[in-house]
Amino acid sequence: MKSIRRTIGAAVIGAVAMASGAIAGTLGQQAVLTTLQSGKLEFDAGSVASFGGGGDAGGSFTFNHGSSREKGTYSVAENGVVTCYKKNGKPYYSFVVEDENGVKSFRYVSGRNKGKSFSFK
């Protein structure tokens, strides 16, 4: 019985440690706004994004992906989740900005790229 409790306890502690490590590098609202509004953002996959201010926690954006382009507005929640909206107000996708050892990246949390990460150049 003791070994079962220890095994379960170790599994729970491991899961908590992994979960907190997974979100440890996620930036909060103000850090995300500062990062997004710092100028053109280039990604390792070749895309270039521009995020302009326009409100307390959002504004307009443009993503250029080679021959295609996305434009719309965005908002940043207090927890740092960025939601991008099409011109008609429907959401494109959501992402978080992560910083792991000085390397920043986007990790999509919804949309067609959900789960994928793209590092800044």
Buried (B, 14 or more C-beta within 10 A) or exposed (E): EEEEEEEEEEEEEEEEEEEEEEEEBBBBBEBBBEBBBEEEBEBEEEBBBBBEEBEEBBBBBBBBEEEEEBBBBBBBBEEBBBBBBEEEEEBBBBBBBBBEEEEBBBBBBBBEBEEEBBEBE
